[in-house]
Structure formats: C-alpha cells, structure tokens
Amino acid sequence: MEIIFLGTSSMVPTKERNHSSLLIIHEGDGTLVDCGEGTQRQLKIAGIKPSVISRILISHWHGDHVFGLPGLISTLSATDYNRPLEIYGPKDTPKRLELMEKAFVFDRKIELRIKEVEKGIIVDAERFYIETLPLEHNISCLGYNFIEKDRRRINLKEAKKIGIPEGPLLGRLQDGKEIEFRGKRVKPDDITTIVRGKKITVIADTIPTANATILAQDADVLICESTYASDMEDKAELHSHMTAKQAAQIANVANVKKLFLTHFSARYTSPNILEEDAKDIFSNTEAAHDFKRIRL
C-alpha cells in the first residue's frame, strides 16, 4: 500500500503546493481523496496514470477540494477506462455533480456511480473497507478511514514440514478454513499467523471535534489538516479549521502511530513552523509536501 500526496495547500495554491488531493494505492487499486484544481497535472508529474483510480472520496464541496473533478472525469472518458468510477461525498453530492455536468461541455463516456454518504462503512471490498464520519466545517464535511482487513500469513516452513504443497489447500488455510491433508485435519492456526491490517485516517477541513478523534483511534497513519500555527487559533476557529497543535492533540489522544500534517495556509512559505508546533504535543509528526510518498 502506498500514499501519495498530490496537493498539500489550502484555499490558495503556491509555487510549491497544489490544491488538496491524496491518492491511496492498495494492491494496484486507487482511491483518490479530494480532487483539487491541477490534480491531473500532479498525477502526471508523479508518473501515475489516472486510470488507476477506482473511486473518489470527496470530503466537502469547497473549490480547493473539487475543482479538478471535471478535468479528471473528462480525461478518463477520453481513455480506455472500462469500469464505473465510484464517487462518494457528503450531502447534495449527486446534485452538485449533476450541476457540474450542466456547467461544463464535455463528452462523458464513463459510468459514474455517485453516492451521498454520512457515516459508517461505505465500501466493503475483499481486502479493505472504507468508513466515514461527519466533521465540523462551515459546510457539510466528511473524514475517512481506509482500513486493510486482517489477513493470514502462511508459515512456509511449517507447511513444508507437514508436506502441504503450494496451491488451493494453502489458499483455504489462508482464508481461515480448515483442510484435510493425508487423513489429518489441519487448522489455520497450525501454519498461519494473523497480520493486522493497516489503518489510514484522513481528516479534512474541520474544527477539533469528537468524530475526528473517533476516526483516528489507533491509526497507523493520520493525515490531518493543519491550516494554521497555534498563534492563529482564533483565525482557525473563525474559518472552521484546525491548528497544527490541535491536529497533534488528536493524534496524541487517539493513540496514532504517525501524524502527517497537510492543508497549509499559503501564508507559510515553509511548513516547518507548523511541524514544530505539532511536535510540542506529538513528536512523531511530519509536515507533508507535494509528491511525498509513504509505503506501508
């Protein structure tokens, strides 16, 4: 699994930071979280084909998080993209996408499966699931969890000792099912161990809220907005955003392993002040930058 930051700025992009967008690639399957203006170009610079994207999670409908949608959909329509594109978002997402199609002239040749979501599990795939909870911004806004399902790892040494060959029998054990081999019952626990799935939490624009902490609980990676430094907490509250220190407090309370800050105000030529601000509370913090990649 890999996380690629495609845009780490907030409302105004800078020379170094594009509008908000984040890509999670799990076993070749892409989940795009937000699609700010210029996301297509960021994908091209990162050497990633847009066709890897199977679904888009929209946190909210402020322009810096969605202005890239028409272009991306147009590009996918002009390629050999041969499956439905799933789009999930908060209240009125289907209506807003319908209005977007009326506003722009482009030939859409792909199927869009648009779902308005509010809370709970919204995607339940074979190897992972995605869940959401509402945040507290000045319009409807969602946070998301991308969670790998636990899996079993074969102990090849034990399998060889018993004599089980590679193939369907090992596959059944890996799926947690008993098998019969040479007249004996072999249980999954005999030759497999459970590997806990990784959890990625993405907290978009919000003031500090209980749901942000609930989403982030025990996350391996928390990606959290931190628009301002702590000396601008009043301004953050006025615009329904968080400071870097507030993001760190969530990470600390939620027992997060690693915190990545993003969504920086254009007033900061460098996010170092935000990173140091957060480290006062949560030491394992890093300020993200465009094209940063994280492998899990």
SERO-4910 file (N, C-alpha, C, O; in steps of 0.05 Angstrom, whole numbers):
BEGIN
 pado doro    nc1    nc2    nc3   cac1   cac2   cac3    cc1    cc2    cc3    oc1    oc2    oc3
  Met    A     17    -24      0      0      0      0     18     25      0     39     25     13
  Glu    A      9     45    -15     24     70    -17      6     94    -16    -17     93    -26
  Ile    A     15    115     -2      1    140     -1     17    161    -16     42    163    -11
  Ile    A      5    176    -34     18    197    -49      4    223    -45    -20    225    -51
  Phe    A     18    243    -34      7    269    -30      9    284    -57     31    289    -67
  Leu    A    -14    291    -69    -15    305    -94    -18    335    -91    -12    351   -109
  Gly    A    -29    344    -68    -32    372    -62    -35    377    -33    -50    363    -19
  Thr    A    -19    396    -22    -19    400      7    -25    429     15    -21    436     39
  Ser    A    -34    445     -4    -41    472      3    -70    473     12    -85    453     11
  Ser    A    -79    497     20   -107    501     27   -121    517      5   -118    509    -18
  Met    A   -135    538     11   -151    552     -8   -135    563    -32   -144    562    -55
  Val    A   -111    573    -27    -95    585    -48    -70    568    -53    -55    562    -34
  Pro    A    -66    558    -78    -42    542    -83    -17    561    -83    -20    585    -86
  Thr    A      6    549    -80     31    564    -81     49    551   -103     41    532   -116
  Lys    A     72    562   -106     91    551   -126     99    522   -119    104    506   -136
  Glu    A     99    517    -93    108    491    -83     86    471    -77     90    447    -77
  Arg    A     61    482    -72     40    465    -62     14    469    -78      5    492    -83
  Asn    A      3    447    -87    -21    448   -102    -46    446    -84    -43    441    -60
  His    A    -69    449    -95    -94    445    -80    -96    416    -70    -82    398    -79
  Ser    A   -115    412    -51   -116    386    -37   -123    362    -54   -141    363    -70
  Ser    A   -107    342    -51   -112    316    -64    -92    296    -53    -69    302    -47
  Leu    A   -102    271    -50    -86    250    -37    -94    224    -51   -118    219    -55
  Leu    A    -75    207    -58    -81    182    -71    -71    159    -54    -48    159    -45
  Ile    A    -88    139    -49    -81    115    -35    -82     92    -55   -104     87    -67
  Ile    A    -60     78    -59    -60     56    -78    -56     30    -62    -36     27    -48
  His    A    -76     12    -64    -75    -13    -49    -77    -36    -69    -97    -40    -82
  Glu    A    -55    -51    -71    -54    -73    -90    -63    -65   -118    -78    -79   -131
  Gly    A    -53    -42   -127    -59    -33   -154    -85    -18   -157    -92    -10   -180
  Asp    A   -100    -15   -136   -127     -3   -137   -125     25   -124   -117     27   -101
  Gly    A   -134     46   -138   -130     73   -128   -155     85   -116   -177     84   -128
  Thr    A   -152     98    -93   -173    113    -80   -163    142    -78   -143    147    -64
  Leu    A   -176    160    -92   -168    189    -91   -185    203    -70   -210    202    -71
  Val    A   -172    217    -52   -186    232    -31   -184    262    -39   -162    274    -37
  Asp    A   -206    273    -48   -208    300    -58   -193    304    -84   -175    288    -91
  Cys    A   -201    324    -99   -190    328   -126   -189    357   -132   -205    368   -148
  Gly    A   -170    371   -120   -167    399   -124   -157    406   -152   -149    388   -167
  Glu    A   -159    431   -159   -150    441   -185   -121    432   -189   -104    435   -172
  Gly    A   -115    422   -213    -88    414   -220    -81    385   -212    -58    377   -216
  Thr    A   -100    370   -202    -94    343   -194    -84    326   -217    -66    309   -213
  Gln    A    -96    330   -241    -86    314   -264    -57    319   -269    -42    300   -274
  Arg    A    -49    344   -268    -20    350   -273     -3    338   -252     19    328   -258
  Gln    A    -12    339   -227      4    327   -205      7    297   -210     29    286   -205
  Leu    A    -14    283   -219    -12    255   -225      9    250   -247     25    232   -245
  Lys    A      9    267   -267     28    264   -289     56    268   -280     74    252   -287
  Ile    A     61    288   -263     88    293   -253     97    270   -236    120    262   -236
  Ala    A     78    258   -220     84    235   -203     87    209   -219     95    188   -207
  Gly    A     81    209   -245     84    185   -261     62    165   -256     66    141   -258
  Ile    A     38    175   -249     15    157   -242     -6    161   -263    -15    183   -268
  Lys    A    -16    139   -275    -37    140   -294    -64    145   -280    -69    131   -260
  Pro    A    -80    163   -289   -106    168   -277   -124    143   -276   -141    141   -259
  Ser    A   -120    125   -295   -136    101   -297   -133     82   -273   -149     64   -270
  Val    A   -114     88   -255   -111     71   -231   -133     77   -211   -138     61   -193
  Ile    A   -146    100   -214   -166    109   -195   -192     94   -199   -204     96   -221
  Ser    A   -202     81   -179   -227     67   -179   -249     82   -166   -273     79   -173
  Arg    A   -242    100   -147   -262    114   -132   -250    141   -122   -226    144   -119
  Ile    A   -268    160   -118   -261    186   -108   -277    191    -83   -301    189    -83
  Leu    A   -264    199    -61   -277    206    -36   -275    237    -34   -253    248    -32
  Ile    A   -298    249    -33   -299    279    -31   -304    286     -2   -324    277     10
  Ser    A   -286    302     10   -291    309     38   -313    331     39   -330    329     57
  His    A   -311    351     22   -332    372     21   -329    387     -5   -311    383    -20
  Trp    A   -349    405     -9   -351    417    -36   -339    446    -37   -349    462    -53
  His    A   -319    452    -21   -304    476    -26   -286    472    -50   -276    450    -54
  Gly    A   -283    494    -66   -269    491    -91   -242    479    -90   -234    464   -108
  Asp    A   -226    486    -69   -199    476    -69   -197    445    -65   -176    434    -66
  His    A   -220    433    -60   -221    404    -57   -234    390    -81   -233    365    -83
  Val    A   -247    405    -99   -262    392   -121   -259    404   -148   -270    393   -168
  Phe    A   -245    426   -151   -243    440   -177   -230    422   -199   -232    428   -222
  Gly    A   -216    401   -191   -203    384   -210   -221    362   -221   -213    347   -239
  Leu    A   -245    359   -210   -263    337   -218   -271    337   -248   -268    317   -261
  Pro    A   -280    360   -259   -288    359   -287   -265    350   -306   -270    335   -324
  Gly    A   -241    360   -301   -219    353   -318   -212    323   -316   -206    310   -336
  Leu    A   -212    313   -291   -205    285   -287   -225    267   -301   -218    247   -314
  Ile    A   -251    273   -297   -272    257   -310   -270    258   -340   -274    238   -354
  Ser    A   -264    282   -351   -260    285   -380   -237    268   -390   -239    254   -411
  Thr    A   -215    268   -375   -192    252   -383   -198    223   -383   -191    208   -402
  Leu    A   -211    213   -362   -218    185   -360   -237    177   -383   -235    155   -393
  Ser    A   -255    195   -390   -273    190   -412   -259    187   -439   -269    173   -457
  Ala    A   -236    201   -441   -221    200   -466   -201    177   -468   -187    175   -488
  Thr    A   -200    161   -447   -181    138   -447   -197    112   -449   -221    112   -454
  Asp    A   -183     90   -445   -196     64   -446   -206     55   -418   -208     31   -412
  Tyr    A   -214     75   -401   -224     69   -375   -250     53   -378   -270     63   -390
  Asn    A   -250     28   -369   -272     10   -376   -288     -1   -352   -298    -23   -352
  Arg    A   -290     16   -332   -306      8   -308   -320     32   -297   -312     55   -303
  Pro    A   -340     29   -280   -352     52   -267   -333     66   -249   -316     54   -236
  Leu    A   -335     92   -248   -320    108   -229   -338    114   -205   -359    127   -209
  Glu    A   -330    105   -181   -347    110   -157   -339    137   -145   -316    143   -141
  Ile    A   -359    153   -138   -355    178   -125   -372    180   -100   -396    177   -101
  Tyr    A   -359    184    -77   -372    185    -51   -369    214    -40   -347    225    -43
  Gly    A   -389    224    -28   -387    251    -17   -410    257      2   -428    241      5
  Pro    A   -408    281     15   -429    289     34   -455    297     21   -459    294     -3
  Lys    A   -473    306     37   -499    315     29   -498    332      3   -482    350      1
  Asp    A   -517    326    -15   -520    340    -40   -498    334    -61   -497    348    -81
  Thr    A   -482    314    -56   -461    307    -76   -473    300   -103   -464    310   -124
  Pro    A   -494    283   -105   -506    277   -131   -516    302   -145   -512    305   -169
  Lys    A   -529    320   -130   -540    344   -142   -517    362   -152   -519    373   -174
  Arg    A   -496    365   -137   -474    382   -146   -459    371   -170   -451    386   -188
  Leu    A   -457    345   -172   -445    333   -196   -463    336   -220   -453    340   -243
  Glu    A   -489    335   -216   -507    340   -238   -505    369   -248   -505    374   -272
  Leu    A   -502    388   -230   -499    416   -237   -472    420   -251   -470    436   -270
  Met    A   -451    405   -242   -425    407   -255   -427    399   -284   -415    411   -302
  Glu    A   -442    377   -289   -445    368   -317   -459    388   -335   -455    389   -359
  Lys    A   -477    403   -322   -492    423   -337   -474    447   -343   -477    461   -363
  Ala    A   -455    452   -325   -438    476   -327   -416    472   -348   -408    492   -361
  Phe    A   -406    448   -351   -384    443   -369   -393    427   -394   -411    410   -392
  Val    A   -381    433   -416   -387    418   -441   -365    397   -445   -343    404   -453
  Phe    A   -371    372   -440   -353    351   -445   -368    325   -449   -390    321   -439
  Asp    A   -356    307   -465   -369    281   -471   -361    262   -449   -337    254   -447
  Arg    A   -380    255   -433   -374    235   -412   -382    207   -422   -405    201   -427
  Lys    A   -361    191   -425   -366    164   -436   -362    142   -415   -363    118   -421
  Ile    A   -359    150   -390   -356    131   -369   -380    132   -350   -393    153   -348
  Glu    A   -385    110   -337   -407    110   -318   -397    120   -291   -377    112   -280
  Leu    A   -413    139   -279   -408    149   -253   -428    136   -233   -452    137   -238
  Arg    A   -417    125   -212   -435    115   -190   -431    133   -167   -412    131   -152
  Ile    A   -451    150   -163   -448    172   -143   -465    165   -119   -488    158   -120
  Lys    A   -452    167    -95   -465    160    -71   -462    182    -50   -440    191    -44
  Glu    A   -485    191    -39   -484    210    -17   -482    194      9   -498    176     14
  Val    A   -461    200     25   -456    184     49   -455    203     73   -451    227     71
  Glu    A   -459    191     96   -458    206    121   -441    194    143   -425    207    155
  Lys    A   -445    168    148   -429    155    168   -429    125    164   -446    114    150
  Gly    A   -409    111    176   -408     82    175   -391     72    151   -377     88    138
  Ile    A   -392     46    146   -377     34    124   -390     40     98   -414     35     94
  Ile    A   -375     51     79   -386     58     53   -375     41     30   -387     39      9
  Val    A   -352     29     35   -340     10     16   -331    -15     31   -318    -12     51
  Asp    A   -339    -38     22   -331    -63     35   -320    -82     14   -334    -98      2
  Ala    A   -294    -79      8   -281    -95    -13   -269   -120      0   -270   -124     24
  Glu    A   -257   -137    -17   -246   -162     -7   -223   -158     13   -221   -172     33
  Arg    A   -206   -138      7   -181   -135     23   -182   -110     41   -164   -107     57
  Phe    A   -202    -93     38   -202    -69     54   -231    -59     56   -249    -68     42
  Tyr    A   -235    -39     74   -260    -25     75   -255      4     81   -234     12     91
  Ile    A   -275     21     74   -273     50     78   -297     58     95   -320     50     89
  Glu    A   -292     75    115   -314     85    131   -312    115    134   -291    126    129
  Thr    A   -333    127    142   -334    156    144   -350    166    168   -367    151    178
  Leu    A   -344    190    177   -359    204    198   -359    234    191   -340    244    179
  Pro    A   -380    248    198   -381    277    193   -362    292    211   -357    285    234
  Leu    A   -350    313    200   -334    332    214   -349    358    219   -373    359    213
  Glu    A   -336    379    229   -349    404    235   -335    427    220   -317    439    231
  His    A   -344    432    196   -334    454    180   -357    473    175   -378    470    187
  Asn    A   -353    494    158   -375    512    154   -394    503    131   -413    517    125
  Ile    A   -388    480    119   -407    465    103   -404    436    110   -386    428    124
  Ser    A   -422    419    100   -420    390    105   -393    379     97   -384    384     75
  Cys    A   -380    365    115   -353    355    110   -349    328    124   -360    323    145
  Leu    A   -334    310    110   -330    283    120   -301    277    124   -283    287    109
  Gly    A   -295    261    144   -269    248    147   -271    219    139   -293    208    140
  Tyr    A   -249    207    132   -250    180    121   -228    162    134   -207    172    141
  Asn    A   -235    137    137   -215    116    144   -213     96    121   -233     87    110
  Phe    A   -188     90    114   -183     68     95   -169     46    112   -147     50    122
  Ile    A   -182     23    114   -173      3    133   -169    -24    118   -188    -35    107
  Glu    A   -145    -34    119   -140    -61    108   -152    -82    127   -152    -79    151
  Lys    A   -164   -102    115   -174   -124    131   -150   -142    140   -130   -145    126
  Asp    A   -153   -153    165   -132   -171    174   -130   -194    155   -149   -203    143
  Arg    A   -105   -205    153   -101   -227    134    -83   -247    148    -69   -241    168
  Arg    A    -83   -271    138    -66   -292    148    -41   -296    131    -42   -295    106
  Arg    A    -19   -299    145      7   -304    131     15   -333    135     16   -342    158
  Ile    A     21   -346    113     29   -374    114     58   -377    125     76   -363    116
  Asn    A     61   -395    144     88   -402    154     98   -424    135     91   -448    139
  Leu    A    113   -417    115    121   -437     94    138   -459    106    138   -482     96
  Lys    A    153   -453    127    169   -474    140    152   -495    152    157   -519    148
  Glu    A    130   -487    166    112   -506    177     96   -521    156     91   -545    158
  Ala    A     89   -507    135     74   -520    113     92   -542    100     82   -563     93
  Lys    A    117   -535     96    136   -554     84    139   -578    102    141   -601     93
  Lys    A    140   -573    128    144   -595    148    121   -615    146    124   -639    147
  Ile    A     96   -604    143     73   -621    141     71   -634    114     60   -655    110
  Gly    A     83   -619     93     82   -630     66     61   -618     48     57   -628     26
  Ile    A     47   -597     58     26   -585     42     39   -569     19     55   -551     24
  Pro    A     31   -576     -6     43   -561    -29     30   -534    -33      8   -529    -23
  Glu    A     44   -517    -48     32   -491    -55      8   -496    -72      8   -514    -89
  Gly    A    -14   -481    -68    -37   -484    -84    -63   -480    -68    -63   -466    -48
  Pro    A    -85   -492    -77   -111   -487    -65   -113   -494    -35   -127   -480    -20
  Leu    A    -99   -515    -26   -100   -522      2    -89   -500     20   -101   -493     40
  Leu    A    -66   -489     12    -55   -466     28    -73   -442     26    -76   -427     45
  Gly    A    -86   -439      3   -105   -416     -1   -128   -418     19   -137   -398     30
  Arg    A   -139   -443     23   -161   -446     41   -152   -440     70   -167   -427     85
  Leu    A   -128   -449     77   -118   -442    104   -114   -412    107   -120   -401    129
  Gln    A   -105   -399     86   -101   -370     87   -127   -356     90   -129   -333    100
  Asp    A   -149   -368     80   -176   -357     83   -188   -363    110   -211   -356    115
  Gly    A   -173   -377    127   -183   -383    154   -200   -408    155   -216   -412    174
  Lys    A   -197   -426    136   -213   -451    135   -196   -475    141   -172   -476    132
  Glu    A   -207   -495    155   -193   -520    159   -192   -536    134   -208   -533    116
  Ile    A   -171   -553    132   -169   -571    110   -163   -599    120   -155   -603    143
  Glu    A   -166   -619    103   -158   -646    109   -135   -653     91   -137   -650     67
  Phe    A   -113   -662    103    -89   -669     87    -77   -695     98    -69   -697    121
  Arg    A    -76   -714     80    -65   -741     88    -79   -752    112    -66   -763    130
  Gly    A   -105   -749    112   -121   -761    134   -122   -746    159   -133   -756    179
  Lys    A   -110   -722    160   -109   -706    185   -122   -679    180   -119   -667    158
  Arg    A   -135   -669    201   -146   -642    199   -124   -621    206   -110   -624    226
  Val    A   -121   -602    189   -102   -580    193   -117   -554    197   -133   -546    179
  Lys    A   -113   -541    219   -127   -516    225   -111   -492    216    -86   -494    215
  Pro    A   -124   -470    209   -109   -447    201    -87   -438    220    -65   -430    212
  Asp    A    -94   -439    246    -74   -431    266    -49   -448    268    -29   -441    280
  Asp    A    -51   -472    256    -28   -491    256     -5   -480    240     18   -484    247
  Ile    A    -11   -467    217     11   -458    200      8   -429    190     23   -421    172
  Thr    A    -10   -414    202    -13   -386    194    -13   -368    218    -20   -376    240
  Thr    A     -6   -343    214     -8   -322    234    -24   -299    223    -24   -294    199
  Ile    A    -38   -285    241    -55   -263    232    -38   -237    231    -25   -230    250
  Val    A    -39   -224    208    -26   -199    204    -47   -177    205    -65   -177    189
  Arg    A    -44   -158    224    -64   -137    227    -62   -118    203    -40   -109    195
  Gly    A    -85   -111    192    -86    -92    170    -79    -63    179    -83    -56    203
  Lys    A    -68    -48    161    -61    -20    166    -86     -2    165   -105     -7    151
  Lys    A    -85     19    180   -107     39    181    -96     67    174    -78     76    187
  Ile    A   -109     79    154   -102    107    146   -127    124    152   -149    118    143
  Thr    A   -123    145    167   -145    164    172   -139    191    159   -117    201    160
  Val    A   -159    202    145   -156    228    132   -177    247    144   -201    243    141
  Ile    A   -167    267    157   -184    288    169   -181    313    153   -161    326    153
  Ala    A   -203    320    139   -203    344    122   -211    368    139   -209    367    164
  Asp    A   -221    389    126   -226    415    140   -246    412    162   -268    402    158
  Thr    A   -238    421    186   -256    418    209   -244    433    233   -220    439    233
  Ile    A   -261    440    252   -251    448    278   -246    422    294   -256    401    286
  Pro    A   -232    423    316   -229    398    332   -257    388    340   -274    403    350
  Thr    A   -261    362    336   -287    350    341   -284    321    350   -264    308    342
  Ala    A   -302    311    365   -300    284    375   -298    263    353   -283    244    355
  Asn    A   -312    268    331   -311    248    309   -283    246    296   -276    225    287
  Ala    A   -268    268    297   -241    266    286   -224    247    303   -208    231    292
  Thr    A   -227    248    329   -213    230    347   -223    202    344   -207    183    345
  Ile    A   -249    198    341   -260    171    338   -249    159    312   -241    135    312
  Leu    A   -249    174    290   -238    163    265   -209    156    268   -200    135    258
  Ala    A   -194    172    282   -164    168    283   -156    147    303   -132    141    304
  Gln    A   -174    136    319   -166    118    340   -148     95    330   -156     80    312
  Asp    A   -124     93    341   -105     72    335    -96     71    305    -88     50    296
  Ala    A    -98     93    291    -90     94    263    -59     91    261    -44    101    277
  Asp    A    -51     76    240    -23     75    234    -13    101    223      9    110    229
  Val    A    -30    114    206    -23    140    195    -48    158    197    -70    151    189
  Leu    A    -44    181    209    -64    202    210    -55    225    192    -34    237    196
  Ile    A    -71    231    172    -66    254    154    -87    275    162   -111    271    158
  Cys    A    -77    297    172    -96    316    184    -90    345    175    -68    353    172
  Glu    A   -112    359    170   -109    387    162    -97    403    186   -103    398    209
  Ser    A    -80    422    179    -68    439    199    -62    466    185    -40    473    179
  Thr    A    -84    480    180    -82    504    164    -65    526    176    -52    541    162
  Tyr    A    -65    528    203    -52    550    216    -34    540    239    -37    517    249
  Ala    A    -15    557    247      1    552    271    -16    560    295    -36    573    293
  Ser    A     -7    552    319    -23    555    343    -27    584    351    -46    591    365
  Asp    A    -10    602    341    -13    631    348    -36    643    332    -43    667    336
  Met    A    -48    627    314    -71    637    298    -96    620    304   -113    616    286
  Glu    A    -98    611    328   -121    593    335   -148    608    332   -167    596    324
  Asp    A   -148    634    338   -173    649    335   -182    650    306   -206    647    299
  Lys    A   -163    653    288   -169    654    259   -178    626    250   -195    624    233
  Ala    A   -165    606    260   -172    578    253   -201    573    260   -217    562    245
  Glu    A   -208    581    285   -236    576    294   -256    592    277   -277    583    271
  Leu    A   -248    617    270   -266    634    254   -273    621    227   -295    623    217
  His    A   -253    608    215   -256    596    189   -261    565    190   -260    552    170
  Ser    A   -266    555    214   -272    527    218   -250    509    209   -254    489    195
  His    A   -226    516    218   -202    500    212   -188    493    238   -195    501    260
  Met    A   -166    477    235   -150    469    258   -122    481    256   -112    487    234
  Thr    A   -109    483    279    -81    489    280    -65    463    280    -76    441    285
  Ala    A    -39    466    275    -22    442    276    -22    429    304    -22    405    307
  Lys    A    -22    446    324    -22    436    352    -48    421    358    -47    400    372
  Gln    A    -70    430    348    -96    416    352    -96    389    338   -107    369    348
  Ala    A    -84    388    314    -81    362    300    -64    343    317    -71    319    318
  Ala    A    -43    353    329    -26    337    345    -40    326    370    -36    304    379
  Gln    A    -58    343    381    -73    334    404    -92    311    397    -95    292    413
  Ile    A   -103    312    374   -120    289    365   -103    264    362   -110    243    371
  Ala    A    -79    267    350    -61    244    346    -53    232    373    -52    208    376
  Asn    A    -48    249    392    -40    240    419    -62    225    433    -57    204    444
  Val    A    -86    237    433   -108    224    447   -117    198    434   -124    179    447
  Ala    A   -115    197    407   -124    174    392   -104    152    389   -109    132    376
  Asn    A    -81    155    401    -60    134    400    -51    128    372    -48    105    364
  Val    A    -47    149    357    -38    146    329     -8    140    328      7    149    346
  Lys    A      0    125    308     29    119    306     44    142    293     66    149    302
  Lys    A     34    153    271     48    174    256     28    195    247      7    188    236
  Leu    A     35    220    250     18    242    241     32    257    218     55    264    220
  Phe    A     16    261    196     26    277    174      7    301    172    -17    299    170
  Leu    A     19    325    173      4    350    170      1    357    141     19    352    125
  Thr    A    -22    369    134    -27    378    107    -46    402    107    -55    410    129
  His    A    -54    412     83    -73    434     80    -63    459     94    -75    470    112
  Phe    A    -39    468     85    -26    491     97    -35    517     84    -38    519     60
  Ser    A    -39    538    101    -45    564     91    -22    574     73      1    569     79
  Ala    A    -29    589     52     -8    600     34      9    620     47     30    628     37
  Arg    A      1    630     71     18    649     86     45    637     94     64    652    100
  Tyr    A     46    611     96     71    598    105     88    589     81     80    571     66
  Thr    A    111    602     78    129    595     56    141    567     62    149    553     43
  Ser    A    143    560     87    152    534     95    134    523    117    126    538    135
  Pro    A    128    497    117    111    486    138    127    479    164    116    467    182
  Asn    A    152    487    165    169    479    188    157    489    214    158    475    234
  Ile    A    147    514    214    135    525    239    111    508    248    107    505    272
  Leu    A     96    497    229     73    481    236     82    454    247     71    443    266
  Glu    A    103    443    234    113    417    244    124    419    272    118    402    289
  Glu    A    139    440    277    150    444    304    128    449    325    129    440    348
  Asp    A    107    464    316     84    469    333     71    443    342     65    439    366
  Ala    A     67    425    323     54    399    329     72    381    346     63    366    363
  Lys    A     98    382    341    117    365    356    118    371    385    127    354    401
  Asp    A    110    395    393    108    401    422     89    382    436     91    377    460
  Ile    A     69    372    421     48    354    432     53    325    424     50    307    440
  Phe    A     60    321    398     62    294    387     88    293    371     89    304    349
  Ser    A    108    279    382    135    280    370    136    267    342    152    276    325
  Asn    A    121    246    338    123    232    312    105    245    291     86    233    280
  Thr    A    112    270    285     97    287    266    115    295    243    139    300    247
  Glu    A    104    296    220    118    305    196    100    322    179     77    315    175
  Ala    A    110    345    169     95    361    150     97    349    123    120    345    113
  Ala    A     75    343    110     76    331     84     83    352     63     82    376     68
  His    A     91    343     39     96    361     17     85    347     -8     83    323     -9
  Asp    A     80    363    -29     70    352    -54     90    330    -64    114    334    -65
  Phe    A     79    308    -72     93    285    -83    107    268    -62    122    249    -69
  Lys    A    102    274    -37    113    256    -16     99    229    -19     74    228    -22
  Arg    A    114    207    -16    103    180    -18    109    166      9    130    167     20
  Ile    A     89    151     18     91    135     42     84    106     35     63    101     24
  Arg    A    102     88     41     96     59     36     90     46     63    104     50     83
  Leu    A     69     30     63     61     16     87     61    -14     82     55    -30    100
***
